[in-house]
Every structure is written in structure tokens, then in C-alpha cells.
Amino acid sequence: MKNRYHCCATCRHFAVLKKEGGGILYKCVRLGFETKTTYTFHCWDPKEHIRARMKKEGYSSS
């Protein structure tokens, strides 16, 4: 089953930061890189509320 939750925006390491002068920066604070909300990586670690949704829908926890 494909996990529809697996993306940077649902990872506990995902941060949304405001840039000086306006704009938004999406960043992985664990790796220190700029990212996008829809990117997927093997190091993904879902936030607790996402884990609960996944469990409710029958997804595996990884």
C-alpha cells in the first residue's frame, strides 16, 4: 500500500521559516537543507498526529 502521508510536510523535522524581506523557506532542520512540502526521503519520521492517522487507516508505522 502506498503511503499518502509520506512527504516532508508531515515529518517531525520539517520547518516553515519566514525569510527576511518576505517569503517562506521550507527546511529540514535535521539535515539543514531547503526542501519542498511534497518531497519524500527515506529518513522520514512522521509527526505524532500523522502516526495516529496512519494507524487508524491501517498503514505501517515506517
Stockholm file with secondary structure:
# STOCKHOLM 1.0

chainA/1-62         MKNRYHCCATCRHFAVLKKEGGGILYKCVRLGFETKTTYTFHCWDPKEHIRARMKKEGYSSS
#=GR chainA/1-62 SS CCCTTCSGGGBTTEEEEECTTSCEEEEETTTTEECCTTCCCTTCCBCHHHHHHHHHHTCCCC
#=GC SS_cons        CCCTTCSGGGBTTEEEEECTTSCEEEEETTTTEECCTTCCCTTCCBCHHHHHHHHHHTCCCC
//
